[in-house]
Structures are given as structure tokens and as C-alpha cells.
Amino acid sequence: MAECRRYKSIGRSVAGVLFAALLAVSLTAFCPTYTYAAEGYEDVASSAETAEGKAVGKYGMTPIYAESVKSGEYEAEMESSSSFFSIYSCNLTVKGKRMTAVMTIDSTSYECVYMGKAKDAAKAPKSDYIFADEKDYRGSFTIPVEALNAPIACAAFSKKEKQWYDRDVLIDASSLPEGALKIKLPDYNLIDKAVEQYDGDKGSGSAAKENSAEKDSQSFNALIPAAVDMEDDTYSVEVNMTGGSGRASVSSPTWFIVKNGKAYARLLWSSSHYDYMKLSGVKYENESDDGGNSTFTIPVAVFDQPIRVIADTTAMGDPVEIEYELTFYKDTINSVTKVPQEAAKRVIYIALLIIVVGGILNLILKRRKKQ
């Protein structure tokens, strides 16, 4: 009897531990994590209090990541979206897959910066702020850099006004010294001139009418991701693809990624034979390296309008570039769990949990029967 009571006690202990573990997992999954805003840093400048900014970057620019830059320290040119946040100098440091920059502004008006939007800065803890190192009437901030040639959201906190202002900055990869980049960049100045010339040649009257359909279908720069008022995270969005022979397709809903307040989509093709895609002449390589279906992450420049793309397929032997149109529907943006592949993962995880729990309970019951 003593032995029987001992086994029963062990069974109750195992069951108790299992219940506690499941409860902890549930609380972790469903209970929100709270962060507290820093006192005195809760105010955000209204649109009426903010001077109209300019777009940073040049037509056709595509992000350049650390993998394409040799490790070292470089002086670089940095643009700012605001004349009130004028950049005096930028010193870029590249170490392996990590980039940082010492951004010096020609003023001491700003106490600190936050990597992201002003509305998020106002809700963030003080530990997330990057405070100025002031010298010679200038303020320097050491900031992380995800990519060159890409806008970086950088909210700035005014000492005088005691509120946050939205700013965008961008480091021009072409300003790095010769040999710093592992890749060759297009001549973006030449591209800009060509676009201006093209727009100028359209004129008016009959020539403009001939181009009206094309302008209506895509009167935007397909390489510049649209700004979205959403938290940086991964969501889902429905996408419709037309063009080609109709035999290939992309998964829908697909992954919708918000990064620094900008819109991107990760596309999963129904074939593994697509080796690159092109938007406005810029190439995006297949991200799948395990032989699975071709996957690409591209900017989403506009919603509810077709975006013209080219995809190169090797399914027919020789590479063939095929034109498609992708339309992303803004009102369908939802949780990432709506992506079929993510839902499948969730089902697998739940099934595994059930199997493990069932196995443990079955073992406990067998031991009790033996008693």
C-alpha cells in the first residue's frame, strides 16, 4: 500500500508539473507584454506643427545591406527629410553583417532620437532612446543602420518644444569610397535625368492621351514602398496576380511586412523555377536556398492598383522573362496566421503538443492501472 501511495503521489506531481507548464505557455502566448512610456517624452508634434518634409533618396534606389559592403569605417553622405534636422556629417562603421553610423546634425536642438515613428517613440521606455553627444554646437547620435539607400525612420525629440518629430534619413551608398562596395551600383543621377526627360517628352494633347492608360495603371515608383500607419511586424495581405500563361501563381494571402513604417510583401510562387523578379529594372533574387518554391521579398508601392513585375523562369529550359501584374488589397491586411503556411505551422505545433500531453497522460494512467 505504501508503494501504491508513492506511485500515486508521483503521478499527481507529474500531472501538476504538466499543468503548470501548459498554463505558463498559455499565459506567454495570450497575455500582452507592457512597456511604460518615459515621463516627459509623451508628446508628439501634430501635422500642423510639422513643416512639410521631402522624400529622401533617388529614383530606382534599392536597399544595400551589410553583406554587400566591406567591413571598415567610412565617411558617407546622409540625407534628411527635414531642413530642421540638417546632417553635418555621417561616419559609417561596417562589421560583418552589422552597420552603425555616427550621425551628426548641425544643431543641438534635439535631445535624443528614436529609431522609428514619433508615435511609437512617445510610448517607448527611455532605454530605447539614443541621446546626443554634444560637441562644438553639434549633436551626434550613434544609430543602427539596417540598409544603405533606404529611408530610415528616425524620430527626434526637441529640447525646446518637448515633443517628438518624424524624420527620415538615408545613407547614399554611392558616396562611399571606391572599393567599399562588393557590388556595382547603377548611376542613379542618370536614371533621374532619364525619368525627367521621359516625363517632359510626354507633353500634352494626343501624346498624353496615348499614355493615359499606362499612367493610370502605374503612375508611381514601384521601387518605393508605401508608407503605412501600422506597427512594424509581419501580417498577411491578399494578392491577385494576372499575366503569363496562367499556370503559375503566388500564394494568397501572403506575408505582409511593415518595416520602419514601409510596406513589403514576401511572395511564395507555385514553382521552384523562378530565379529572379524585376521591378522597374531592379532585380530581386530568389530567397529559397533549399530547393523549395521560389520566394521573393519586394516593396509594395501602392495598394488596390496593379504593379507590373517581371519574373524569370527556367521551367522551359532556357531562361524566359514573363510579365505579370500584382495587386495588393489594403482592406485585407490581417494577422499573419491567415497566411496558409503559417496556419499549417500552427496546426503542426498544436498536434505535437497534443501528442506529447497525450503520451504523458497515457503513461500516468498505465502506471495507475499496474497499481
C-alpha positions, 0 to 999 in steps of 0.5 A: 500500500505504501508503494501504491501511495508513492506511485500515486503521489508521483503521478499527481506531481507529474500531472501538476508539473504538466499543468503548470507548464501548459498554463505558463505557455498559455499565459506567454502566448495570450497575455500582452507584454507592457512597456511604460512610456518615459515621463516627459517624452509623451508628446508628439508634434501634430501635422500642423506643427510639422513643416512639410518634409521631402522624400529622401533618396533617388529614383530606382534606389534599392536597399544595400545591406551589410553583406554587400559592403566591406567591413571598415569605417567610412565617411558617407553622405546622409540625407534628411527629410527635414531642413530642421534636422540638417546632417553635418556629417555621417561616419559609417562603421561596417562589421560583418553583417552589422552597420552603425553610423555616427550621425551628426546634425548641425544643431543641438536642438534635439535631445535624443532620437528614436529609431522609428515613428514619433508615435511609437517613440512617445510610448517607448521606455527611455532605454530605447532612446539614443541621446546626443553627444554634444560637441562644438554646437553639434549633436551626434547620435550613434544609430543602427543602420539596417540598409544603405539607400533606404529611408530610415525612420528616425524620430527626434525629440526637441529640447525646446518644444518637448515633443517628438518629430518624424524624420527620415534619413538615408545613407547614399551608398554611392558616396562611399569610397571606391572599393567599399562596395562588393557590388556595382551600383547603377548611376542613379543621377542618370536614371533621374535625368532619364525619368525627367526627360521621359516625363517632359517628352510626354507633353500634352494633347494626343501624346498624353492621351496615348499614355493615359492608360499606362499612367493610370495603371502605374503612375508611381515608383514601384521601387518605393514602398508605401508608407503605412500607419501600422506597427512594424511586424509581419501580417498577411495581405491578399494578392491577385496576380494576372499575366503569363500563361496562367499556370503559375501563381503566388500564394494568397494571402501572403506575408505582409511586412511593415518595416520602419513604417514601409510596406513589403510583401514576401511572395511564395510562387507555385514553382521552384523555377523562378530565379529572379523578379524585376521591378522597374529594372531592379532585380530581386533574387530568389530567397529559397536556398533549399530547393523549395518554391521560389520566394521573393521579398519586394516593396509594395508601392501602392495598394488596390492598383496593379504593379507590373513585375517581371519574373524569370523562369527556367521551367522551359529550359532556357531562361524566359522573362514573363510579365505579370501584374500584382495587386495588393488589397489594403482592406485585407491586411490581417494577422499573419496566421491567415497566411496558409503556411503559417496556419499549417505551422500552427496546426503542426505545433498544436498536434505535437503538443497534443501528442506529447500531453497525450503520451504523458497522460497515457503513461500516468494512467498505465502506471495507475492501472499496474497499481 
